[in-house]
Amino acid sequence: MERKELIELTMRNLKRNNMDAVYVANKEELKQTLKRYFKEGDMVTFGGSMTLKETGVYHYLKELGEAGTIDFLDRDVEGADVQSIFRSAFSSDVYVTSTNALTKNGWLFNVDGNGNRVAAMIFGPKSVVVIAGYNKIVETKEEAEERVRKIAAPKNAQRLHLDTPCAKTGECMHCMSDQRICCSYTFLGKQRIKNRIKVIIVGEEYGY
């Protein structure tokens, strides 16, 4: 299946699953699209994501927070009470994150170490905005799981300088390490609250 056809099919199925789906060609269009999801004074926070850093979304949110446009809870700022911010995310207006994979059937697949990211995607924030490069789209659930084992988990373990087998081998070893980041697995399908989850697919490769 060609890229354009795969993206269009994935978007149709996300909408069937009561998730809004939008396509943008690049990170410049992405910032313009993001504006529609915030209103002045909104409490906004985010889940850890290389996609947000690579697309400039993290810095965009930081700028909005510094300007007083939004109340931005920044877990990455020096001295931040990270655990408190994790918990505050559940009462936020907007939670911005990415996804480890999305299937052409419109399901979001994620694996977490602490579980804060997947927990917030499932319940709490009024609105969840998921940003994903087209490279995150896979055909099946099995391919989504494989993508995490062979790409997302090892690369994130390396980025975080964790002492896990996958950080050394570049592939999941089904370890029992205390630093393991593959602890909570979630597939998000049909949603009860229509359009609470918004998925923005970017026509460029981003993240792991």
N, C-alpha and C positions, 0 to 999 in steps of 0.2 A: 504494500500500500504506500503510495507517495505521501510526502510530508503534508501537503496541503489537504489532501483527502483525510489523512489521519487526524489532523488538528480539527477539521470541521466535524468529523464523526465524534471525536472526544467531546467537543463543545456541545453538540446536540444531546449527547448522553448525560453530560453534567446537568444540563437544563432539565432533562427528564427526571433526574435525581434531585430536583428542587434546589440546585445550586446555580447561581448566576454564572455565566461564562462569557468572557470578553477576550478578544485577540488584539494584541498590539504588535507592531512590526519590530520595534526596538525600544531601548531604555528611555529614549527621549519621549516617545509616545506614552510610555508607561507612566511617567511623572504626571503628564497631563490627565491621564485616565484616573490616576489615584485621587486627584482632587475631588472627584465626585463622591468619594466614600467618607470624607471628613467634613464636619461642620465646626465652626468656631467654638472652642471650649471643650471639645471632645477629649476624653481621657483615652490616650492611645499608647499601646505597648506592642512588643514584638517577641517572636520566638527566634532562637538562635538560627542563623541561616547565612550561608555564603552567598546565596542568591541576592539577598537584601543588600549585602555589602558590594557585590560586583555590579549590580544595576544602579547603585547610588541611592537606593530607597532609604537605607538607614540614615545617610547624611541628609537626605531630604526631610525625613521626619525630625531629625535633630534640629534642623534649621527652623522648621515650623514651631518646634517647642521653644527654641530660643527667642523667636519672634512673638511668642505668646499666643499664637494662633490655635495651638492645641496644648493640652496638658500631657506632655510626653514623658512616660516613665522609662528612663534609659538605664537598663541593667548593666550596660557597658561602661558607664561613666565611672571614673575613679571614686572609690568610697561608697559606691551604691550598695544598699542593703538588698542583695540579689534575691534572697529568699522571700523578703517582704514584697518585692516587685512581682515575683512568681505568683504569689497569692493575690495581689492586687489585680493581676491580669483578669481574674475571674469576674471582676466588677467593672472592667473597662468598657468603653463604648466601641472601640475598634481594636482588634488584635490582628497584626500583620505578620505573616510568616510565609514559608514556602512548603513544599511537600517533597518527600523522597522520591515518589513516583505517582503518576496518575495513569489509569488504564483507559483504553479506548471506550470501555463501557461506562466511563464516568465515575470511577471509584478513586479515592485518594488513599494512598498507602504510606504509612509513616512508622518509623521505629525511633524510640527515644530511650535515653539513659535515665534521666530524672523523671520523665513523664509529664513535666509541666507543659510542654508544647502540645502534645497530643491531647492532654486533658483540656486545655483551653480551646483547642479546635472543636472538641466534642461538646463542651458545655461551659457557660459562664458569660463570656463577652457577647455583647449585643450583636456585633458584626465581626465576621472573620474574613480577612482578605488574604487569599493565597496567591502568591506570585510564582510562576514556574516557567523556565525556559522550555522550548519544545522538546529538548533532549530528555526531559523527564517523562515523556509519554511512552508507554509500553503497550503491547498487545494484550497481555493477560496478567492475572494476579500472580501467576508463577514467575513471570518475567519481572514483575514489580519486586518480588521477594529476592530474586536473583540480582537485580540491580543494586539493592541495598547490600547484599552479601559481598558483591564484587567491586562495587564503586563507592557508594555513599558511606558505609560504615568504615571501611579501611581509610579512606581519604580524610574523614572527620577525625578518626583516631590519630592519624598522623598530624593533622593540623593542631589538635589539642595536646600533642606530645604525650599521649597515653602509653602506658606500658602494657599493651595488649598484643596478642599474637598477630592480629590482622594489621596492626601498624607496621609490623616487620615483614609479613608475607604479602600484603596487599590483597588479601582475600580472607573472608570469614573462616575461622577455624573452630567455630562452635565452642568457644572458650568458657572457662569458669572464673575469669579474672574479676577481681573486685573493681577494676576500672572499666569493665565492659559497658559499652554504650548501647547495646542492643538488648534492652530490658522490657520495653512495653511496645507491643505491635498492634497497630490499628488499621482497619480498612473502613473508610467512611463512604457509605453508599447513599441510598435514598434518605433524604432529610425530612423531618416533620415540619420544621420552620422554613418556609420557602425563601430562598435567597439570603438567608442568614450567612451562608458561606458564599463568597464571591471568588471565582477563580480567574486570574488574569494570565493568559498564556502569551509568552513573549516569543516572537519569531527568531530568536537568537539563543545560543547555548549559554546557560548560566548555572552555576552551582554544581553540587555533587548529586 
